[in-house]
Amino acid sequence: MNLITTLSFAILPLGDGDETPSIVPVLDGIQLTAMIEDFERSHGYEPLGGYAGLVPTAYKYGPLDLYFMGETNKENYDKTGYYLLGCSCGEVGCWPLTARISRIDNQVVWDQFCQPHRPTRDYSSFGPFTFDLNQYHRVVTELALKFPAN
């Protein structure tokens, strides 16, 4: 039996004086940016961190509820993974964290995490994260209402 993770999102300024809103996934009360930086530090990866939230005004994710359900551009994202974090500069392709998003019965799972610019890094022990479908769907629907599709 998989442990169920609770998902929420923090809407934060991108940082360094940039007030552009960014979306940071929060898992069981911990920002994904902090979780992945801790993981990379514990594995001795350099550079580490450098991640920020997704900037929905800078990339065409489509409707965010469909995006986070793993239901948009499946052909592309099934190969590369869905962006969960972007770079601290605001550009998702600069320094992203990707993962597979899949729905299995009444759960959503994030796994197969990857830093595409560092293909030799092993993220197989990061996650998987399993979410209750109802709680997850409610949260991503609320997020989509805050950021209409671009």
N, C-alpha and C positions, 0 to 999 in steps of 0.2 A: 504494500500500500504506500502510495506517494504522500509525502507531507504536502498539505495545501498551503500555498503562499497567498497572502492578501496583497492585491495590487491597488495602488493609488498613483496619482501623478502630482508632481510639484510643478507649478508654473513659476519659473525664476528668470530674472534678468540674465542675459547671456554672460555678463561679467565684465571686469576691467573697464567700467564706465559705460558699457554698452547695455542699454535698457531693453533691447530687443527681447521679447518673451521667448523662452525656450521651455520645452517639455521634458522633464526628467522622470522616468519611471521610479516608483518607490515601492520596494518589496518588503513587506512586513515592517514598515516604518523606516527603512534604510534606503537612502538614495542609491540608485544603481551606479552612479558615478563613483561613490565612495566604495561600494562593494567591489567593483572591478579594479579600482586602484589598489585596494588591500590585497586582492588576489594577485595582481601583477607584482606587487612588492614582495609578497610571500614566495613568489617563484623567481625573483631576481631579474625580472624583465626590465630592460632599459631601452628606450625611455618608458616611463610608466605614467599612467594617467593621461592627462591632456584632453579628457573627454568633457563634453557639456551636453546639455539637453538638445533635442531636435528643435530646429527653428522652422515652424510650418510655413512661414512666409518666404523662406529661402529655397524650398524644394517642393516639388509637386507630389505630395504623398497621396493625394486624393482624399476622400472622406476618411478621417482618422479612425472612426469606428471600424470601417472595413479594413483599413490598413493594419490596425492592431489585432484584428481577428484573423489576419493572414489571408484575406480574401481579395486583395488587389494586386494586379500585375504578377500573378502567381508564377507565370513562366520564368520571369526574371528573378524574382525573389526566392523561388525554390532552388535556384542555382547559387545565388550569392548571399542569401539570408536577408532578413529584414533589418533595416537600421533601427537600433534601439537607442543609440547615443551617437552624437556627432562630435566634431572637433570643437575645442574651446574658441576657435576663431569664428564659429557659426556655420562653416561649410561641412556638410555631412560627408562628402567624399574625401575630405582631407585626412581625417583620423577617426573613422567610425568603429563602432562595436556592432556587429551583426549577430543575428541568431535565427534559427528556424522557429517559426510560430506554427503550431499545429493544434488542431482540435481533435481530441480523442474522447468520444462519448460525451460526458458532461464535464469535461475538463479542457483547459487550454494549456499547452506546454511550450515553454521556451527552452530550447536546447541547441546544441551544435554552435556554440558561441565562437566568434572568430574576429580577429583584427586583420582585415584583408591586406594591410600593408606590412604585416609581419607573419607570413604564412608558416614559418617554422615554429611559431609559438603554439603550445598545446593548452587549449582551454577546455579540454574534455572533462576536467574535474570541477569546472565552474558550472553550477546547475546540475541537472535540469531544474527548472522552476515550474511547478504545477499549480494551476489556478482553478478555482471553482468557476464553471462556465457562467453561472448567473451573476456572481459578484463581478467577474471580469467584464462581462458584457455591459453591465450597468455602468461601470467606471469608464469604459472606452466610449460609451454612448454619451455620457456627461462631458467627456473631453471633446468629442466631436462637436457638441453644441457650442463650446467656447471658441472653436476654431473652424469656421465653415471651410469646406473644401476649396482648394485653390486650383 
